[in-house]
């Protein structure tokens, strides 16, 4: 099941958050670049202090404890209006 979801995220180029059990750490907003056998290649950016780094890391499928992805995003900045589709029914529209 995890294998299929990773293939789906790879095809969609959707950012994922991956928890590595053996290292007890999260890789945030990574792209699944390739899956070959039990090896998953992830590409992600990381920042420390004033430096920004791009990483490509290969991990074993059995070391992945969890994978999550963002379904939606809504800005909480005051004054920004939420965009709605013109064909959205009035009852389903969010009031700003």
Secondary structure as UniProt FT lines:
FT   HELIX           2..12
FT   STRAND          16..20
FT   TURN            21..24
FT   STRAND          25..36
FT   TURN            37..38
FT   STRAND          39..48
FT   TURN            49..50
FT   STRAND          51..60
FT   HELIX           61..63
FT   STRAND          64..69
FT   TURN            78..79
FT   TURN            86..87
FT   HELIX           90..92
//
